[in-house]
């Protein structure tokens, strides 16, 4: 989300310096501006003919309103968000909940929690740079605090006081998956597990990936023995569609998804280049996961060893599940797009990436065999 906000106004072929300039501007904004940017994104969410779109669908996630306002902009940087009223030509579609799930599995939230803890309590990690001081303030106030009322992404209350438990509950309900790490003491992290959850999500997704891989393997085959089954692909896509949309009835889980995606994308953006907080922590490196590893070492809380796989799968899997929820592949005629290579990327390129990293993350080789899974999976 913040990655899209930072770069949306850049020219078609921006330089790395351009990207870093606008990203640093966003990351150093006042926390009120960032909070209001989130309200603007919510109010500019993608809505296509709401009466004709089922509430909870990617084209109509929620009918709840956010706060209305206009964001000030600086003359020397690109504006970080659109400020005109929502129209059919101005919209924003945030990432799927699966994006947040994958990024959080790197342990980025807990690692930066320790970073914030150390920087606000002393100088064990050094003194942050001026822009990093601004990042520190915003990060603490927006992503480790739940006291500001009325914000669209403020979910915590006396009923559910733990932000991390709220996200885990959403992951469990939507995917029947838990994060790969527990509390800092190694014990399982406590959260409320819902009775209604998509317990067949993993097995269905893996079966779909396996069928798509068969299509990729035989896409150029001319033999009549080609085992590619477009009807089965569409049936599995329809099954996933039903699962995901059932959890979203009447806009359910939309705010939880919005908050989770916003939180994880804030940290993801800070790691995508040698940002002020990365410089302050002397964690400069090539690659988002390498920066995370260095920061994790400084605060003595290891990042997940497969962090690169989690970062790399997050975007394509998010795009794919949004397409699944729109019903794109419930028609067998659209199935070949998932395994037919086209110039410039597209669904086939996303599915190749997903298959590669899903296999590495789960240990389930969807290229080789149908995998039997339990109802609750930790990746």
N, C-alpha and C positions, 0 to 999 in steps of 0.2 A: 504493500500500500504506500508506504513512505518512499519506496524506490520509484514507484510510478509518479508520485507527487513531485519528487525532486527533478525528474527528467522530462516531464510532460511538455514543457514549453521550449525545450532545446530544439535546434535545427535537426534535420534528418540525419546528418552525419556529424555529430558533435565530437569535439576532441576530448581526450581524457581530462585535460585541464578544465574544459567547460563543465564536464560532469562533476569533477571534484569541487568546483566553485559553487555550483548550485546545491550540491549535497551538503557541503559545509555550512552554507547559509541556512538550509533547513534545520540541520542538526543543532545549530546555535541559536535558533529563534527562542523567544520568550515562551514559557510553558503555556501561557494563555493563548498565544497565537497557534501553537501546535494543537491544543485542545479544540480551539475553534475551527482549525483546518479539518479535524476529524468530523466535527459537526457538519461542515460544508460538504465533505465527501459523503456523509450519510444522506444529506438532503439532495445531493446530486447523484444518488445511486441509480443504477441503470433501471429504468422503468419503461417498458414498451407496452403501450395500450393496457394499463392495469386492469380494466374490466374484462379483457380477453385473456389475461395471464393469471393462472392460478396463484393465489397468495402463497409465497414460499418458494416459488420458482426463481431461477436466475434472473428472470425479467421482472420480478416483483417480489423481492425478498421480504419486505415489511411495509406496513402502513403507518408505523410510528414516526413521529416528527422529531427532528433534531432542532437545536437552537438556530435561529436565523441571525445573520450578521454579515458584515463585510470585513475582509481582512486587509490591513494596511500592507503595502509592498514597498520595497526599497528600490531606489532608482538605479542602483548599480547591479541588481541581480534580477533573475527571472522570478515572477510571482510563483509561489509554491502551490497555489490552488486557484481554481476558478471562483469568481466571486459574484457573477451575475446569477439571476434566478434560474432555477432548473427549467430546461426546455427539452423537447424531444431530441435536440441536436447536441445537448450538453449532458453527459452522463459519466458515471464512474462505476466500474465493476471491480470490487475488491477480490482478492484471492479466495479460493476455496479453503474451508477449515483444514483440509489435509495439508496445505502449505504450512500453517502454524504448527501442526502436529510434527511434521518432518523437521522443521527448524528447531523446535523446542527439544527434540530428541538429541540435538548436539550438546545439550546442557548449557546453552548460551544464557538462558535466563538466570540460572543459579550462579554462573560464573560472573556475570555483570552485577549481580546482587552483591557478591563479595567485593567487586571493584568499587562499587558505590559505598559500601560499608567502610572500606579502608580509606577512601579518599575523604569522606566526611568526618572520620574520627581521628585522622592523623596524617603523617607523611611517610608512612611505610612504603608506599608506592611512588613517592615523589610528589611534586607539586604540579597539578595539571596546567596545561596551556590555557590562555584566556578563553578561546572558543570551546575548549574542553570543560572549563568551569560552567559555561552556559549549558553545554550538553548534560553535565552532571546534575544541574538544578532541574532541568526539564525531565530527565530520566527518573530522578527520585520522586518528583511531584506527580508525574503522570503514570508511571509504570510500576512503582513500588508503594503507592499511596492510594487509598480508596475513600478518602474523606470528602472529595468534592462532589456535591450533589448535582443532579439534573443532567450531567453529561450522558450522552447516548451510550458511551462505553463504560460507564460506571455501574458495575454489576454487583459489587459487594454490599452486604448489609448484615444486620443481625441474623438473618436467615441463612446466608451463605457468606461468611466473613473472609474466606481464604481465596485469593485470586487464582492461585495455582490449582486449588481443588476445583474451582469453577471450570477451568479449562480441561482438566482431566475428566470431569464429568461429561463435558461436551464431546470429547474424543471417544469416550466409552460408549456414549449413546449413538454417535454417528458411525463409528468404525469398529466398535467392540475391541479396541486396542488401548493399551496403557503405554505410557512413556517408559523408556528403557532404564530409567533411574528413579530411585525413591528419594527419601529425605537425605539430608547431609550425613546423618548417622548410619546410613545404609539400610534403614528399616523401610518397609513399604510406605508410600506416601498415603495418608488417610484422605479419602474423599467419598462422597455419596455415590454409590453405583446404582444407576437406574435399572428398573426391571425391564423396561422396553428399550432394547438396543439391537443394532444390526449385527447379530451374531454370525451371520453368514457372509458378511462383507468381504473378509479376507479370502475365504475359499472361492467365492464367486469372482472376485477380481483376479485371483491367480488363474482360475480356469479361463477367464477371458483373455488374459495375457498369453496363456499357452496357445489358445486358438489363433490369436493374432500372430504369434511367432510362427506357427505352422504356415499361415498365409504369407509371411515374409520369406520363409524358406522356399515356398513353391510358387512365388508370384510370377516367375518367368517360365514355369514349367508348362509344357504343351501336352504332357501325358494325360490320359484319361484317369490316371490313378491319383491325381492331385487331391489330397485329403482336405484342402481348405473348405471350411463350412461357414459360409456367410450367414446362413439362417441361425446356426448355433451362436455365432458372434452376436447377432442382433438379439437373440433370446437372453443371452447373458447380460448384454447391455440394458435390456428392458428390466431384468431382475435387479440390477444395480440401481437403475432409475427408480424403481418402486421402493427400494430400501431407503435411499437417500431422501427422496421426496416425502416419504412417510414420516420421517423425523422432522420435517420442515412444515408440516401442516399449519396453515394460518400464520405463517411467518415465524414459527417456533425456531429457536436457536440462532436467529439472525443476529441479534445483538452479541451473543456469545461468540459467534464466528467473527464478527466485526472487531471485537476487542482483542481476540486472540491473534488475528492476522495483523492488526495494527501494532500490537506489542512486539511480535516476532520480527516484523519488517523493520521496526525502528533499530533493533540491534543488528539485523542483517545489513542494513544500509551502512551502519557505522563500521562494519567489517569489510565492506566491498572495496575499500581503498585505504590508504594510510591516512585516516581521518584524524582530527585533533586528539581524540581520546586514544587512538592507537599510538600516535606519536608520544603522547604524555606517558603512556605505559611502556614505551620503548619496545613496541611489538610490531614494528614495520616488517612486512614480509610480502611475498608474492602469493596471492591466493587467500580467499576468505577463511578457509579452514586453518591455514598456517598462522594467520593473525590470531584466530581464536585459540590455537594451541599455545602460542606464546603468552597470551593474556592468562589463560588457564594455569600455566606454569607459574606465573607471578603470584597468583592468589591461591596456589596449592589446591586446586580443585580440577582434576583432569576433565578435559572435554572428551566426548565419545570418539573412539578411534576411527569410526567410519563417518566422521563429520562431513567430509567431502561428499560422500554418497548422499547424505541427508540434504546438504545444500543443493546438490545437482539435481536431485529428483523432485524437489519441492515445487518448482515452477511448472515443469511439464505435467506432473501429476495433478496439480491444481487445474491447469487448463483442460486436461482430459476429463476430470470429474465434473467440471462445469458443463462440458459438452454432453456428458452422460446425462446430467440433470435437465438439459434442454431437450432430451429425447432424440438427439442427432443420429444415434446409431441403433435406435430401435427398429429402423427400417433396414432390412438386409441389403438394399441397394446402396446404402452408404457405407457398408462395412469395408469394402476394398480400400477406402481412404486410410484406414488404419494400418494397412500393410503394403501400400503401393507408394513407392518413393517419388517425390516430386521436387522440382527445383525450388530452392529457397526454404526447404524444411517442411513444415506442416505436421499433421497428425502422425504420420508414419515416423518422422524423426523423433517426435515426443515419445511415441510408444517404444522405440528402440532404447531411448534413454531410460525410460521407466523400467523396462525389462532388465536392463543391465544393473541398475542400482537397486531395484527391488530384490533381485537375486543376492546381491552382495549384503544387503541389510538384513534380510530375513533368513538367508541360507536355504531358501526354497528355490530350486532351479526350475523355473517355469518353462525353460526350453526343453527340459528332458522328460518331465513326467507330471502327472497330476498329483498335487500335494494334499495330504490330509492335514487339516489344521484344527486346533481347539477353538472353542467359542470365544475365548479371551486371549488375545495375542499381545505380547510385548515385543516391539521391534527394536 
